[in-house]
């Protein structure tokens, strides 16, 4: 029989009884969405025998949505979401990613959940660039700490109305083309557009210097256009080549990593090893990458972590513990160089149990 003790409960209680098969193997399936809090388990057998106690820690999960994907410095952005398992007055921290590889986060705001286990945080962002944010639900006796999937905001300078700049998208995936366009207004005191003016496009990546990328001349209506294919997050500015000097505002564009992953099998048995392998572009050797499983609420939970190896490749070996369908993906978190991204989700169907001899030994 299977016994468990919930967090803060004084004693173990029996929750299920089963029999071993011909190989002496047993299992106690638990429905998805049932085990939401920390607990301890052990199994009692015949003639007073019992297993060791397994202490299971369950992370809280959270969702996070932003009111806009692009904003200007000083403008307030509203972040909303929910926390599972549901509870009112639960502390929620809004955090900004500050490290180069997704490991470091700084808390910039805090709130608590309401009676529906939902939260709202309104915050203005001060720096330009690609800001990656998440919410952290601190751990307690009921759950260990959990986080939401991050969101990324493009935070821009206010436009120079006399020399505008815009991007075809606030964020692209590495390898995709990006169009930068705008217009130069008429010279003061005239009514004619500044046609045929030479303008230069400059770009700066994180930690780098502003470098010239291309030049062109404005069209009869004063407009200009550039097409680029950046590998990393880049801040762009357009300047006139000759006097009178003029320049646009700085425009930040996020470049998301491209993550691919394949599975050795999409149909397996409980306890059998499934191998996952993939690649990240651009090269992120040494960067942590996570194998995630989709939760019943639609969020993602980390279930394994490794580092990207040489050649920007990665691999995981995972054994699914229960029947059913499981949706997994690889996820790399952003840093100053690139916006994080996830692979296309893979559905794994688990049915039956692997032979007892093939299962890993306890220890």
FENHU-V27979 format. One record per residue. N is the residue number from 1. RES is the residue in three letters. PHI is phi in whole degrees, -180 to 180 (999 if undefined). PSI is psi as a letter, one per 40 degrees, with the letter a starting at -180 (none if undefined). BURIAL is 1 if it has 24 or more other C-alpha atoms within 12 Angstrom, else 0. Layout:
# FENHU-V27979
n | res | phi | psi | burial
N | RES | PHI | PSI | BURIAL
N | RES | PHI | PSI | BURIAL
This chain:
# FENHU-V27979
n | res | phi | psi | burial
1 | UNK | 999 | i | 1
2 | UNK | -98 | h | 1
3 | UNK | -121 | i | 1
4 | UNK | -141 | i | 1
5 | UNK | -132 | h | 1
6 | UNK | -74 | i | 1
7 | UNK | -56 | h | 1
8 | UNK | 74 | e | 0
9 | UNK | -79 | i | 0
10 | UNK | -80 | d | 0
11 | UNK | -150 | i | 0
12 | UNK | -80 | i | 0
13 | UNK | -131 | i | 0
14 | UNK | -79 | h | 0
15 | UNK | -123 | e | 0
16 | UNK | -163 | i | 0
17 | UNK | -133 | h | 0
18 | UNK | -148 | a | 0
19 | UNK | -123 | i | 0
20 | UNK | -76 | i | 0
21 | UNK | -87 | a | 0
22 | UNK | -64 | e | 0
23 | UNK | -95 | e | 0
24 | UNK | 82 | e | 0
25 | UNK | -94 | i | 0
26 | UNK | -136 | i | 0
27 | UNK | -150 | i | 1
28 | UNK | -125 | g | 1
29 | UNK | -71 | h | 0
30 | UNK | -119 | h | 0
31 | UNK | -63 | i | 0
32 | UNK | -62 | h | 0
33 | UNK | 86 | e | 0
34 | UNK | -95 | d | 0
35 | UNK | -90 | g | 1
36 | UNK | -116 | e | 1
37 | UNK | -133 | i | 1
38 | UNK | -58 | i | 1
39 | UNK | -164 | i | 1
40 | UNK | -121 | i | 1
41 | UNK | -131 | i | 1
42 | UNK | -155 | i | 1
43 | UNK | -116 | h | 1
44 | UNK | -105 | h | 1
45 | UNK | -111 | a | 0
46 | UNK | -71 | i | 0
47 | UNK | 54 | f | 0
48 | UNK | 79 | e | 0
49 | UNK | -76 | i | 0
50 | UNK | -157 | i | 0
51 | UNK | -84 | i | 0
52 | UNK | -72 | i | 0
53 | UNK | -89 | h | 0
54 | UNK | -101 | h | 0
55 | UNK | -99 | h | 0
56 | UNK | -103 | h | 0
57 | UNK | -108 | h | 0
58 | UNK | -117 | h | 1
59 | UNK | -80 | h | 1
60 | UNK | -66 | i | 1
61 | UNK | -121 | i | 1
62 | UNK | -144 | i | 1
63 | UNK | -107 | i | 1
64 | UNK | -147 | h | 1
65 | UNK | -131 | i | 1
66 | UNK | -109 | i | 1
67 | UNK | -74 | e | 0
68 | UNK | -155 | i | 0
69 | UNK | -99 | e | 1
70 | UNK | -144 | h | 1
71 | UNK | -147 | i | 1
72 | UNK | -110 | i | 1
73 | UNK | -57 | h | 1
74 | UNK | 89 | e | 0
75 | UNK | -82 | i | 0
76 | UNK | -84 | h | 0
77 | UNK | -117 | h | 1
78 | UNK | -102 | h | 0
79 | UNK | -113 | h | 1
80 | UNK | -131 | i | 1
81 | UNK | 177 | a | 1
82 | UNK | -136 | i | 1
83 | UNK | -122 | h | 1
84 | UNK | -125 | h | 1
85 | UNK | -71 | i | 1
86 | UNK | -67 | h | 1
87 | UNK | -165 | i | 1
88 | UNK | -84 | i | 0
89 | UNK | 62 | f | 0
90 | UNK | -90 | h | 1
91 | UNK | -72 | h | 1
92 | UNK | -132 | h | 1
93 | UNK | -114 | h | 1
94 | UNK | -87 | h | 1
95 | UNK | -124 | i | 1
96 | UNK | -106 | h | 1
97 | UNK | -75 | h | 1
98 | UNK | -121 | e | 1
99 | UNK | -90 | i | 0
100 | UNK | -79 | e | 0
101 | UNK | -134 | f | 1
102 | UNK | 87 | e | 1
103 | UNK | -93 | d | 0
104 | UNK | -106 | h | 0
105 | UNK | -136 | i | 1
106 | UNK | -122 | h | 0
107 | UNK | -73 | h | 0
108 | UNK | -119 | e | 0
109 | UNK | -164 | i | 1
110 | UNK | -147 | i | 1
111 | UNK | -156 | a | 1
112 | UNK | -133 | i | 1
113 | UNK | -72 | i | 1
114 | UNK | -93 | a | 0
115 | UNK | -65 | e | 0
116 | UNK | -99 | e | 0
117 | UNK | 62 | f | 1
118 | UNK | -108 | i | 1
119 | UNK | -144 | i | 1
120 | UNK | -140 | h | 1
121 | UNK | -131 | h | 1
122 | UNK | -115 | h | 0
123 | UNK | -150 | h | 1
124 | UNK | -96 | h | 0
125 | UNK | -105 | h | 1
126 | UNK | -93 | d | 0
127 | UNK | -103 | i | 0
128 | UNK | -82 | i | 1
129 | UNK | 124 | a | 1
130 | UNK | -95 | h | 1
131 | UNK | -99 | h | 1
132 | UNK | -103 | h | 1
133 | UNK | -130 | i | 1
134 | UNK | -148 | i | 1
135 | UNK | -113 | i | 1
136 | UNK | -113 | h | 1
137 | UNK | -103 | h | 1
138 | UNK | -60 | i | 1
139 | UNK | -75 | i | 0
140 | UNK | -150 | a | 0
141 | UNK | -67 | d | 0
142 | UNK | -87 | d | 1
143 | UNK | -141 | i | 1
144 | UNK | -84 | i | 1
145 | UNK | -59 | i | 1
146 | UNK | -139 | i | 1
147 | UNK | -131 | i | 1
148 | UNK | -85 | i | 1
149 | UNK | -71 | h | 1
150 | UNK | -68 | i | 1
151 | UNK | -121 | i | 1
152 | UNK | -123 | h | 1
153 | UNK | -115 | h | 1
154 | UNK | -90 | h | 1
155 | UNK | -106 | h | 1
156 | UNK | -112 | i | 1
157 | UNK | -74 | i | 1
158 | UNK | -65 | i | 1
159 | UNK | -64 | i | 0
160 | UNK | -87 | h | 0
161 | UNK | -63 | d | 0
162 | UNK | -86 | e | 0
163 | UNK | -152 | g | 1
164 | UNK | -87 | i | 1
165 | UNK | -147 | h | 1
166 | UNK | -145 | i | 1
167 | UNK | -113 | i | 1
168 | UNK | -66 | d | 0
169 | UNK | -158 | i | 0
170 | UNK | -72 | e | 1
171 | UNK | -150 | h | 1
172 | UNK | -128 | i | 1
173 | UNK | -97 | i | 1
174 | UNK | -51 | h | 1
175 | UNK | 100 | e | 0
176 | UNK | -84 | i | 0
177 | UNK | -77 | i | 0
178 | UNK | -131 | h | 1
179 | UNK | -105 | h | 1
180 | UNK | -112 | h | 1
181 | UNK | -146 | i | 1
182 | UNK | 177 | a | 1
183 | UNK | -149 | i | 1
184 | UNK | -103 | h | 1
185 | UNK | -76 | i | 1
186 | UNK | -58 | i | 0
187 | UNK | -63 | i | 0
188 | UNK | -53 | h | 0
189 | UNK | 89 | e | 0
190 | UNK | -119 | i | 0
191 | UNK | -116 | e | 0
192 | UNK | -97 | i | 0
193 | UNK | -68 | i | 0
194 | UNK | -83 | g | 1
195 | UNK | -76 | i | 0
196 | UNK | 70 | e | 0
197 | UNK | -83 | h | 1
198 | UNK | -75 | h | 1
199 | UNK | -129 | i | 1
200 | UNK | -122 | i | 1
201 | UNK | -97 | h | 1
202 | UNK | -118 | i | 1
203 | UNK | -140 | i | 1
204 | UNK | -139 | h | 1
205 | UNK | -93 | i | 1
206 | UNK | -58 | h | 1
207 | UNK | 79 | e | 0
208 | UNK | -104 | a | 0
209 | UNK | -103 | i | 0
210 | UNK | -67 | h | 0
211 | UNK | -128 | i | 0
212 | UNK | -72 | h | 0
213 | UNK | -110 | d | 1
214 | UNK | -162 | i | 0
215 | UNK | -130 | i | 1
216 | UNK | -157 | i | 1
217 | UNK | -120 | i | 1
218 | UNK | -71 | i | 1
219 | UNK | -78 | i | 0
220 | UNK | -53 | d | 0
221 | UNK | -92 | e | 0
222 | UNK | 88 | e | 1
223 | UNK | -85 | i | 1
224 | UNK | -142 | i | 1
225 | UNK | -155 | h | 1
226 | UNK | -131 | i | 1
227 | UNK | -123 | h | 0
228 | UNK | -133 | i | 1
229 | UNK | -134 | g | 0
230 | UNK | -74 | i | 1
231 | UNK | -96 | d | 1
232 | UNK | -136 | i | 1
233 | UNK | -52 | h | 1
234 | UNK | -139 | h | 1
235 | UNK | -101 | h | 1
236 | UNK | -111 | i | 1
237 | UNK | -146 | i | 1
238 | UNK | -114 | h | 1
239 | UNK | -129 | i | 1
240 | UNK | -72 | i | 1
241 | UNK | -76 | d | 0
242 | UNK | -115 | i | 0
243 | UNK | -70 | i | 0
244 | UNK | -76 | h | 0
245 | UNK | -68 | h | 0
246 | UNK | -154 | i | 1
247 | UNK | -150 | i | 1
248 | UNK | -82 | i | 1
249 | UNK | -69 | i | 1
250 | UNK | -79 | h | 1
251 | UNK | -121 | h | 1
252 | UNK | -96 | h | 1
253 | UNK | -127 | h | 1
254 | UNK | -86 | i | 1
255 | UNK | -119 | h | 1
256 | UNK | -81 | i | 1
257 | UNK | -62 | i | 1
258 | UNK | -104 | h | 1
259 | UNK | -120 | h | 1
260 | UNK | -120 | i | 1
261 | UNK | -151 | i | 1
262 | UNK | -127 | i | 1
263 | UNK | -112 | i | 1
264 | UNK | -69 | d | 0
265 | UNK | -159 | i | 0
266 | UNK | -107 | e | 1
267 | UNK | -128 | h | 1
268 | UNK | -152 | a | 1
269 | UNK | -115 | i | 1
270 | UNK | -61 | h | 1
271 | UNK | 95 | e | 1
272 | UNK | -81 | i | 1
273 | UNK | -81 | h | 1
274 | UNK | -114 | h | 1
275 | UNK | -99 | h | 0
276 | UNK | -118 | h | 1
277 | UNK | -141 | i | 1
278 | UNK | -168 | a | 1
279 | UNK | -143 | i | 1
280 | UNK | -122 | h | 1
281 | UNK | -130 | h | 1
282 | UNK | -71 | a | 1
283 | UNK | -62 | h | 0
284 | UNK | -131 | f | 1
285 | UNK | -55 | h | 0
286 | UNK | 90 | e | 0
287 | UNK | -80 | h | 1
288 | UNK | -68 | i | 1
289 | UNK | -135 | i | 1
290 | UNK | -118 | i | 1
291 | UNK | -94 | h | 1
292 | UNK | -121 | i | 1
293 | UNK | -117 | h | 1
294 | UNK | -75 | h | 1
295 | UNK | -88 | i | 1
296 | UNK | -63 | d | 0
297 | UNK | -87 | e | 0
298 | UNK | 95 | e | 0
299 | UNK | -82 | a | 1
300 | UNK | -130 | h | 1
301 | UNK | -118 | h | 1
302 | UNK | -69 | h | 1
303 | UNK | -121 | e | 1
304 | UNK | -164 | i | 0
305 | UNK | -142 | h | 1
306 | UNK | -141 | i | 1
307 | UNK | -103 | i | 1
308 | UNK | -66 | h | 1
309 | UNK | -97 | a | 0
310 | UNK | -60 | i | 0
311 | UNK | 83 | e | 0
312 | UNK | 59 | f | 1
313 | UNK | -107 | i | 1
314 | UNK | -150 | i | 1
315 | UNK | -154 | i | 1
316 | UNK | -136 | i | 1
317 | UNK | -124 | h | 0
318 | UNK | -136 | i | 1
319 | UNK | -113 | h | 1
320 | UNK | -79 | h | 1
321 | UNK | -98 | e | 1
322 | UNK | -148 | i | 1
323 | UNK | -66 | i | 1
324 | UNK | 122 | a | 0
325 | UNK | -105 | h | 1
326 | UNK | -130 | h | 1
327 | UNK | -106 | h | 1
328 | UNK | -129 | i | 1
329 | UNK | -154 | i | 1
330 | UNK | -96 | i | 1
331 | UNK | -138 | h | 1
332 | UNK | -113 | h | 1
333 | UNK | -89 | i | 1
334 | UNK | -73 | i | 1
335 | UNK | -144 | a | 1
336 | UNK | -68 | d | 1
337 | UNK | -81 | d | 1
338 | UNK | -146 | i | 1
339 | UNK | -81 | h | 1
340 | UNK | -66 | i | 1
341 | UNK | -157 | i | 1
342 | UNK | -119 | i | 1
343 | UNK | -77 | i | 1
344 | UNK | -63 | h | 0
345 | UNK | -60 | i | 1
346 | UNK | -118 | h | 1
347 | UNK | -95 | h | 0
348 | UNK | -110 | h | 1
349 | UNK | -101 | h | 1
350 | UNK | -113 | h | 1
351 | UNK | -145 | h | 0
352 | UNK | 82 | a | 0
353 | UNK | -124 | i | 1
354 | UNK | -65 | i | 1
355 | UNK | -55 | i | 0
356 | UNK | -57 | d | 0
357 | UNK | -67 | d | 0
358 | UNK | -90 | e | 0
359 | UNK | -79 | i | 0
360 | UNK | -67 | i | 0
361 | UNK | -76 | i | 0
362 | UNK | -74 | i | 0
363 | UNK | 162 | none | 0
